[in-house]
């Protein structure tokens, strides 16, 4: 059993002789949390756990955090993570090579480069319209958008206030769940993937094709 904080191991003040000790109550609640999260298909919000277990949300949050820390300290191959606003079990990050080897063994269809690129644009620039996505990518994104919607990674989140009131797209909770993050703010800064100005200039210089001697430069 995980080590429980002092807040939950002392007897409840003012309780009756028939009331269970708070530590016993917390231990039973932890077991119930494990059971519910284990069978859940999607991340389970703390509010849902609190309602099911008839406990304060703050207590559920505290116990889940302690449970997650205990799993990590024990060195398990799985973790209890807060993802897309809820709690779920997922494999430890440092074991991803083994998990990917298993999943890629004919069990998972890879997303195309075009789909990944479009999904990244929506994730970092949302909400934005089909025309805006197309202007960034330089190609018509209709087919890719339909694929991403079918997979549940993006959805219609509103309408543009301009002429035509174009549909605006954004990412879904399923997208956050798939990435294993709790919110869009947990995505890595886009600057990490964009080279600095001096690097871009060096690339342009290195890739520039100079005309043969005697010919004017374009």
Secondary structure, DSSP 8 states (H G I E B T S, - for coil): -----HHHHS--TT--TTS--HHHHHHHHHHHHHHHHHH-SS-B-HHHHHHHHT--HHHHHHHHHHHHHHHHHHT-SEEEEEETTEEEEEE-GGGHHHHHHHHTTTS-----HHHHHHHHHHHHH-SEEHHHHHHHHSS--HHHHHHHHHTTSEEEEEE-SSTT--EEEEE-HHHHHHHT-SSGGGS--GGGGS--HHHHHHHHHHH-----TTS---
